[in-house]
Amino acid sequence: MRSARISVFLQLVWSTWDRLPLLEEQWARDVYRVIGAKCAELRAAPIAIGGIEDHVHLLVALPATLCIADLAGQVKGASAHFMTHQLAPGSSFRWQGAYAAFSLAAADVPRVSAYIARQREHHAAGTVMAQWEMEGE
C-alpha cells in the first residue's frame, strides 16, 4: 500500500459544569459552528454536532495525526472561549473536564448521526440511548 488509509469514526460526548443547563438554545447553533470549525482546523471531519442545554455530542472522522484527548481538549477549549468572550462575556460558562469517547463502524455512522441530530426529541421523549450518553455524570 503506497499511502495510509485511515477510517476512524468517533463520537465524543461532554457536559457542562455540574450538568447545569448552561448551553441555552439560542447559543447552541453558534457554539456548534465553532466546534465544527475547530474540528476542520484539526483535520477531523465533523459529521454531526448536537446536544441539549447540559451536554454536546460530536461525531467526527478522526485523522491519523490527531489523538482523542487533543481533539476533545481543543474543541472544548475553543467553544468555551467563544462562549465566554463572544456570546456571553463574563458568564460562568464551563465544560466539565471529563468526556466520553466511543468508536464506531462506518456502517453505524448514519444511525449515530441521526441520533445526534435529534437530541432534543430523544431527551424530551425519554428515548435516549444510554450507551451514547454520559449518564451518571
C-alpha positions, 0 to 999 in steps of 0.5 A: 500500500503506497499511502495510509488509509485511515477510517476512524469514526468517533463520537465524543460526548461532554457536559457542562459544569455540574450538568447545569443547563448552561448551553441555552438554545439560542447559543447552541447553533453558534457554539456548534459552528465553532466546534465544527470549525475547530474540528476542520482546523484539526483535520477531523471531519465533523459529521454531526454536532448536537446536544441539549442545554447540559451536554454536546455530542460530536461525531467526527472522522478522526485523522491519523495525526490527531489523538482523542484527548487533543481533539476533545481538549481543543474543541472544548477549549475553543467553544468555551472561549467563544462562549465566554468572550463572544456570546456571553462575556463574563458568564460562568460558562464551563465544560466539565473536564471529563468526556466520553469517547466511543468508536464506531463502524462506518456502517453505524455512522448514519444511525449515530448521526441521526441520533445526534441530530435529534437530541432534543426529541430523544431527551424530551421523549425519554428515548435516549440511548444510554450507551451514547450518553454520559449518564451518571455524570 
